[in-house]
Amino acid sequence: MTSLIESASATGSRYDQLIKRDKVHGSLYTDPTIFAEELRKVWYRSWVFVGHESEVSQAGDYVRKRLGLQDVIMTRDRDGQLHLLLNRCAHRGNQVCDDAKGNSSTFRCPYHGWTYRNDGELVGFPFFKGYGERKLDLPMGRVPRMDTYRGFVFGSFAADGPSLIEHLGAAAGEIDRLVRLSPVGKVQLTAGWLQHQTRANWKLLAENETDGYHPQFVHGSIFGVTGSPIGPLYSESSTAVTRDLGNGHSENDLRPEFRKFAQPLRWFGTSEDRVPNYVAAIRKRYGDAADEILIEGGPHVMIFPNLFIAEIQVFNIQPVSVGECIQYSTAVQLAGAPEMNKRMVSQCMGSVGPAGMLLADDTEMYERNQLGLENLTPEWLDVRRGLSRESVDENGFTIGGATDETGMRGFWSHYKRLMETES
């Protein structure tokens, strides 16, 4: 392994040696120096999902978030503007916010009493005569760029670069698909976030989110006991496809399977008669397009590097160290759809809650992967599945079968481009 990395300077970039079209090197998940470099080049340079506007709906609301290893406070000021502040006093570096969330117009450092508005401006400090002036230009740090799309908040530590909409590309349309499930065209992430600590590299989670090869095996017992229709969606006979959306984003497009049955709300495991008020509201808002929405459901999309939308729930992946990460999860809440929202929370708890059936299976696989990667051989992980049968769809995107590793290859292609850029 050492000789492989050391020889990179003579034969091409380090990542040319570690990332091939059909395989990736195990050190990408275990090498602390690679993890340190990807913090700089992925987490602190590209756009990263932070949270949702609905979490700070009122003036003065704040919630603590993570952006890579950075402790960030997402706030809404008195004028209704959003801010992403770094949780650090500009004086001696003490954290100014302890609570996970709340409502306050100011943050006061407990060390020396420096006080900041919730937009980060320093508004007061004790014993000002010691500084010879009443005002100091020492605001809290902030994430240089922040932008939103359909209420989803993203941040970037790069002062310039591609816009958020450029980064999202085709993945923006998948967020649109989620939002149109609401009778008023708006989603909220207000059900509370579950935190799942995982002893695995964050990239194992990102790869898995659109891996259609594992559900039949990892979740097979659950599908069998519950009689779930999910299993057949990920089979060799499935008409669903895996799509590389570009920029590291990918999706399991299950719509071909749902269209085949043409049953509204099959994707949600229910029927029209069980949520009649919701169905009526969708039909009233969308008219002739309502049937398509009710039949196709929400997206199953991984947005690079850390936002996963799984039909009815949202995941936020954040690294902790080379071998550890935290996956935050919450149920989607559709504005104007109380009938559906109760069911969404219930299903979310059943699949990814503390005693949930799906995430427990996945987490065990992530951690077994990480333990296996500590072994010296074989050095490589294979990602060739479906490579020989990929095609290009009508929109120019590479697609594979429901169980193919097309999404992983798209992830690694984009990751490689980022990691090969100059610091």
C-alpha positions in Angstrom: 0.0 0.0 0.0 2.8 2.4 0.8 4.6 1.8 -2.4 1.4 2.4 -4.3 1.0 5.9 -2.8 4.6 6.8 -2.9 4.8 5.9 -6.6 2.1 8.4 -7.5 4.4 11.3 -8.1 6.1 9.3 -10.8 3.0 7.9 -12.6 0.3 10.5 -12.0 -1.6 12.1 -9.2 -2.1 10.3 -5.9 -5.8 9.9 -6.6 -5.1 8.6 -10.1 -3.5 5.7 -8.3 -6.2 5.3 -5.7 -9.4 5.7 -7.8 -10.0 3.7 -10.9 -13.2 3.4 -13.0 -13.9 -0.1 -11.6 -12.3 -0.1 -8.2 -11.1 2.2 -5.3 -8.3 1.7 -2.9 -9.0 0.8 0.7 -6.8 3.5 2.1 -9.4 6.1 1.0 -11.5 5.0 4.0 -8.7 4.5 6.6 -5.8 7.0 5.9 -5.9 10.0 8.3 -3.9 12.1 5.9 -6.6 11.6 3.2 -9.3 12.4 5.7 -7.5 15.7 6.6 -7.2 16.6 2.9 -10.8 15.9 2.1 -11.9 18.1 4.9 -10.1 20.9 3.1 -11.1 20.0 -0.4 -14.6 18.6 0.0 -16.1 19.7 3.3 -14.6 23.2 3.4 -14.7 24.0 -0.3 -17.8 22.6 -1.9 -21.4 23.2 -0.9 -22.5 21.1 2.1 -26.1 20.6 3.4 -26.5 22.2 6.8 -30.2 22.3 7.7 -33.6 23.7 6.7 -35.2 27.1 7.0 -38.1 25.7 8.9 -35.8 24.9 11.9 -35.4 28.6 12.5 -38.8 29.9 11.4 -39.1 32.8 13.8 -36.9 35.9 14.4 -34.3 35.0 17.1 -34.5 31.3 16.5 -31.2 29.4 16.4 -30.0 25.8 16.1 -26.5 24.3 16.3 -25.3 22.4 13.3 -22.2 20.7 12.0 -20.4 21.5 8.8 -17.5 19.0 8.6 -15.8 19.4 12.0 -17.0 23.0 12.4 -19.6 23.9 15.1 -22.0 26.2 13.3 -25.0 28.2 14.6 -27.8 28.7 12.1 -29.7 31.8 13.1 -32.5 34.0 11.9 -32.1 37.7 12.8 -34.7 40.3 13.6 -35.0 41.2 9.9 -35.7 37.6 9.0 -32.2 36.9 7.4 -30.5 33.6 7.9 -26.9 33.4 9.1 -24.4 30.6 9.6 -22.1 31.6 12.4 -19.1 29.8 13.8 -19.6 28.9 17.5 -16.5 30.8 18.7 -15.9 34.1 20.5 -13.6 36.4 18.6 -11.7 37.3 21.8 -10.3 34.1 23.2 -12.0 31.4 21.2 -14.6 30.2 23.8 -17.8 28.7 22.5 -20.6 31.3 22.9 -23.6 28.9 22.5 -24.2 25.7 24.6 -27.8 24.8 23.9 -28.8 22.7 20.9 -31.5 25.2 19.9 -33.4 28.1 21.2 -34.5 31.7 20.7 -32.3 34.7 21.5 -31.3 38.0 20.0 -27.8 37.7 21.4 -25.0 35.3 22.4 -22.9 36.0 25.4 -19.5 34.4 25.9 -19.3 32.9 29.4 -15.5 33.5 29.6 -15.3 37.4 29.5 -18.8 38.5 28.8 -18.4 39.5 25.2 -21.9 39.8 23.6 -22.8 39.3 20.0 -26.1 39.8 18.1 -27.4 36.7 16.4 -26.1 38.0 13.1 -22.6 37.7 14.6 -21.9 41.4 15.2 -20.1 42.3 18.5 -22.3 44.6 20.4 -20.6 44.8 23.8 -17.6 43.9 26.0 -17.0 44.6 29.7 -14.4 47.2 30.9 -14.1 48.9 27.5 -11.5 51.3 28.9 -8.9 48.5 28.7 -9.2 48.7 25.0 -9.2 52.5 24.7 -12.4 52.5 22.7 -16.0 51.5 23.0 -16.2 49.6 19.7 -14.1 46.8 18.3 -14.4 45.3 14.8 -14.3 41.7 16.0 -17.4 39.8 14.9 -18.0 36.1 15.2 -16.7 34.0 12.3 -19.2 33.0 9.7 -19.5 30.6 6.8 -18.4 32.7 3.8 -21.2 31.6 1.5 -24.7 30.5 2.4 -27.6 29.8 0.1 -30.9 27.9 0.1 -32.9 25.9 -2.3 -36.6 25.2 -1.6 -35.8 25.8 2.1 -32.8 23.5 2.3 -29.8 25.5 3.6 -26.3 24.9 2.3 -23.0 26.5 3.3 -19.5 26.7 1.7 -16.3 27.9 3.3 -15.0 28.8 -0.2 -15.3 32.5 -0.8 -16.0 31.9 -4.4 -16.7 29.1 -6.7 -19.8 27.5 -8.4 -23.1 28.7 -7.2 -25.4 26.4 -5.2 -27.7 25.9 -8.2 -24.7 25.0 -10.3 -23.6 22.5 -7.6 -27.0 20.9 -7.4 -27.5 20.7 -11.1 -30.1 17.9 -11.9 -30.4 17.1 -8.2 -32.4 20.3 -7.8 -35.2 18.6 -9.7 -35.2 15.8 -7.1 -35.7 18.3 -4.3 -38.6 19.7 -6.4 -40.1 16.2 -6.6 -40.1 16.1 -2.8 -41.6 19.6 -2.4 -44.5 18.9 -4.8 -45.7 16.2 -2.4 -47.0 19.0 -0.3 -50.5 20.5 -1.1 -49.0 23.9 -0.6 -45.6 23.3 -2.2 -43.5 23.4 1.0 -41.7 20.9 3.2 -40.6 21.3 6.8 -37.9 19.5 8.8 -39.4 20.1 12.3 -40.0 16.6 13.6 -36.6 16.6 15.4 -33.3 15.0 14.4 -32.2 11.5 15.5 -28.4 11.2 15.8 -26.8 7.9 14.8 -23.1 7.6 15.7 -21.4 5.2 13.4 -17.9 3.8 13.6 -17.3 4.0 9.9 -15.9 6.4 7.3 -18.5 8.9 6.0 -18.0 7.8 2.4 -19.3 4.3 3.2 -22.6 5.8 4.1 -22.7 8.1 1.1 -22.0 5.2 -1.3 -24.6 3.0 0.3 -27.5 5.5 0.0 -28.1 4.7 -3.7 -26.7 1.1 -3.6 -29.5 -1.0 -4.9 -27.5 -4.2 -4.6 -27.7 -4.6 -0.8 -31.5 -4.3 0.2 -32.4 -7.8 -0.8 -29.7 -9.2 1.5 -29.2 -6.7 4.3 -32.9 -6.0 4.8 -34.3 -9.3 3.5 -35.6 -10.6 6.8 -37.5 -7.3 7.4 -39.1 -7.4 4.0 -40.1 -11.0 4.6 -41.7 -10.5 8.0 -43.5 -7.3 7.0 -44.5 -8.3 3.5 -43.0 -5.1 2.2 -43.1 -4.4 -1.5 -39.7 -2.6 -1.3 -37.6 -5.7 -1.9 -38.7 -6.4 -5.5 -37.8 -2.8 -6.4 -34.2 -3.8 -6.0 -33.9 -7.0 -8.0 -32.5 -8.1 -11.4 -36.0 -8.0 -12.9 -36.8 -4.5 -11.6 -37.4 -1.8 -14.2 -36.0 0.9 -11.8 -32.7 2.5 -12.7 -29.7 3.9 -10.9 -28.7 7.3 -12.3 -25.6 9.4 -12.1 -26.9 12.9 -11.9 -23.4 14.5 -12.1 -21.4 16.5 -9.5 -21.3 13.4 -7.3 -25.1 13.2 -7.0 -27.0 9.9 -7.8 -30.5 8.5 -7.5 -32.4 5.2 -7.4 -35.2 6.1 -9.8 -38.0 3.8 -8.7 -40.7 5.6 -10.8 -40.7 2.9 -13.6 -41.8 0.3 -11.1 -44.5 2.6 -9.5 -45.8 3.6 -13.0 -46.1 -0.1 -13.9 -48.6 -0.6 -11.1 -50.2 2.9 -11.4 -51.5 2.7 -7.8 -51.5 6.1 -6.0 -49.5 6.1 -2.8 -48.1 2.6 -3.3 -44.7 4.2 -2.8 -45.8 5.1 0.7 -47.3 1.7 1.5 -50.9 3.0 1.8 -53.9 3.8 -0.4 -56.1 6.8 -1.2 -58.9 5.8 1.1 -56.6 6.0 4.2 -55.6 9.6 3.6 -58.6 11.1 1.7 -58.0 14.6 2.9 -54.4 14.6 1.6 -55.4 13.1 -1.7 -58.2 15.7 -2.2 -55.8 18.5 -1.4 -53.2 17.3 -3.9 -55.8 16.9 -6.6 -57.1 20.4 -5.9 -53.6 22.0 -6.1 -52.2 20.0 -9.1 -55.2 19.1 -11.1 -54.3 16.8 -14.0 -50.7 16.4 -12.7 -52.0 15.0 -9.4 -52.1 11.3 -10.5 -48.5 11.4 -11.6 -47.4 12.9 -8.2 -49.4 10.4 -6.2 -48.2 7.4 -8.2 -44.5 8.4 -8.5 -43.9 9.7 -4.9 -40.8 11.2 -3.6 -37.1 10.9 -4.7 -34.4 8.5 -3.5 -31.4 10.7 -4.1 -28.0 11.2 -2.6 -26.8 14.9 -3.0 -23.0 15.1 -2.7 -21.5 15.1 -0.2 -23.9 14.6 2.7 -27.7 15.1 2.0 -29.7 12.0 1.4 -33.5 12.2 0.7 -35.1 8.8 1.1 -38.7 9.4 0.0 -40.2 10.3 3.4 -37.0 11.1 5.4 -33.9 13.2 5.2 -30.4 12.3 6.3 -27.4 14.6 7.1 -24.1 12.8 7.1 -21.2 14.6 9.0 -17.7 13.2 9.6 -16.1 13.0 13.0 -12.8 11.3 12.2 -11.4 9.0 9.5 -13.2 6.1 11.1 -16.3 7.7 12.6 -19.3 9.8 11.5 -22.7 10.9 12.6 -25.8 10.4 10.5 -28.7 12.7 11.5 -32.1 11.7 10.3 -35.6 13.2 10.5 -39.0 12.6 9.0 -40.2 14.9 6.2 -43.2 17.0 7.1 -45.4 18.2 4.3 -46.9 21.6 4.8 -50.7 21.3 4.6 -50.8 17.6 5.1 -51.3 16.7 8.8 -52.8 13.3 7.8 -49.6 12.3 6.0 -47.3 13.8 8.5 -48.3 11.6 11.4 -47.7 8.6 9.2 -44.4 9.9 8.1 -43.1 10.3 11.6 -44.3 6.8 12.5 -42.7 5.2 9.4 -39.5 7.1 10.0 -39.3 5.9 13.6 -40.0 2.4 12.4 -37.2 2.4 9.9 -34.4 4.7 11.3 -35.5 5.3 15.0 -33.6 3.9 18.0 -35.4 0.6 17.5 -35.8 1.0 13.8 -35.5 -1.9 11.4 -33.6 -0.5 8.4 -30.8 1.8 9.8 -29.8 -0.8 12.4 -29.0 -3.2 9.5 -27.2 -0.6 7.5 -25.1 0.6 10.4 -23.9 -2.9 11.2 -22.8 -3.2 7.6 -21.0 0.2 7.7 -19.1 -0.8 10.8 -18.3 -4.3 9.5 -16.9 -2.6 6.3 -14.7 -0.4 8.4 -13.3 -3.3 10.4 -12.7 -5.3 7.2 -10.9 -2.4 5.7 -8.3 -2.5 8.5 -7.0 -5.7 7.0 -4.1 -5.3 4.6 -5.4 -7.4 1.7 -7.1 -7.3 -0.7 -6.2 -3.7 -1.1 -9.0 -2.7 -3.5 -12.8 -2.5 -3.3 -14.7 -3.5 -6.4 -17.2 -1.1 -7.9 -17.6 -2.6 -11.4 -21.1 -3.9 -11.1 -23.2 -3.0 -14.2 -20.3 -1.1 -15.8 -20.6 -3.1 -19.0 -24.4 -2.5 -19.3 -24.6 1.2 -18.6 -26.4 3.4 -21.1 -27.3 7.1 -21.5 -30.8 8.3 -20.9 -32.8 10.9 -22.9 -31.3 13.7 -20.8 -27.7 12.6 -21.2 -27.3 11.0 -17.8 -25.5 7.7 -17.3 -27.9 5.0 -16.0 -27.6 1.4 -14.8 -29.9 -1.2 -13.5 -31.6 -1.1 -10.1 -28.7 -3.1 -8.5 -25.8 -1.5 -10.4 -23.0 0.6 -8.9 -23.5 3.5 -11.3 -24.1 5.9 -8.4 -20.9 4.9 -6.6 -18.9 5.5 -9.8 -20.4 8.9 -10.2 -19.6 9.7 -6.5 -15.9 8.7 -6.9 -15.5 10.5 -10.2 -16.5 13.8 -8.6 -14.6 13.1 -5.4 -11.5 12.5 -7.5 -11.9 15.9 -9.3 -12.2 17.7 -6.0 -9.3 16.0 -4.4 -7.0 16.7 -7.4 -7.5 20.4 -7.2 -4.7 22.5 -5.7 -5.2 23.6 -2.1 
